[in-house]
Structures are given as structure tokens and as C-alpha cells.
Amino acid sequence: MNNEQAIKLFEETDVNHNGKLDIEEFHSLMCKLENNPETKREKTDFYFRGLDQANQGFVSQNDFFVMISIMKNEGKIGRSKLHFRCADLDRDSQLSIEEAYNLLQFQHFDNITREDIETILFEKTGKKESMVNFAVYYKLVSGDDIDLNTNPYEGNSENVAKKSGCCLIL
């Protein structure tokens, strides 16, 4: 899928032609992207939350291209940032241990326990009972250490979408 095809798909899915996809339209778009009308709502709702960073109830065409760019060009850390944002409902760049655990279970990291989360939290922050930031989450999913202050919301400007070159299949 090239950029023109992606634009056409977005515009076809935007049934009210307002340049934004609500959650129902986004679900339809994801079903088309995956070529699977049975794509699970849980999955599409998850990605919708990550892309609707301002909690406005819609995904813009730019948000869609940001997702494509992340999935295509940014590798493991970019995808991890997107997944973290999907679980960070209050957009404070932190997850509770339970939210982090639920996110990891959703992503099929069934071997990671709450205790594993607490252990890495302690290694990274010196505290077991604190919030999980992106660096701790990334360590859990990748095993790699990154700067403790890495911002999961960085790199989501319009120029990220413009360098996309398109496209993906999730």
C-alpha cells in the first residue's frame, strides 16, 4: 500500500467526510488494513486509544499516518511507544503496576509477572511500589535499558507522518 492508497482508504472509511475517524470508522479501517472483517474490537480500540492522544474521540488522517510511520520505520522502540500510549489513558506517561501487567498480558507476554514488574521497577527507580514509566516498560518487553526519562510521546509531530513512505499490515 502506497501513500495514495492509504489516503484513499482513510477517505473511504471516513463516512461523514470530516477528516476524522471515530472509533467505529477506525474499527472499519483496521478491518480493511488487516483484510479481516473479524478483527477484534479489543485490538482496534487499543490502537485507537494510543492514537487519540488528546482523548478527543477521533483519529485524524495525520494520526493514521503517524501509526503507519511508527509501525514501518521506527522499529521496536517506536512500536513500544505506541503500545505504551495505548495503555496510558490519562496521558501522564506512567502506568500503574496493574495497568502495565494488563498491557503485557494483552500483548501476550504471559511469562511476565507482577513481581517481574516490581523487580525491574526497583532496579530502575529504587522503589518497588511506584508507577511504571516508559523506560521500565521497554525493559520488560525488550530486555534493553534506555534512558529513564525517555518520553513515549516524543516524535509524534506531523513530520513523523510525512516521512512515512507508507504502509503496514498489523
Buried (B, 14 or more C-beta within 10 A) or exposed (E): EEBEEBBEBBEEBBEEEEEBBBBEBBBBBBBBBBEEEEBEEEBBBBBBBBBBBEEEEBBBBBBBBBBBBBBBEBEEBBBBBBBBBBBBEEEEBBBEBEBBBEBBEBBEBEEBEEEBBBEBBBEBBEEBEBBBBBBBBBBBBEEEEBEEEBEBEEBBEEEBBEEBEBBBEE
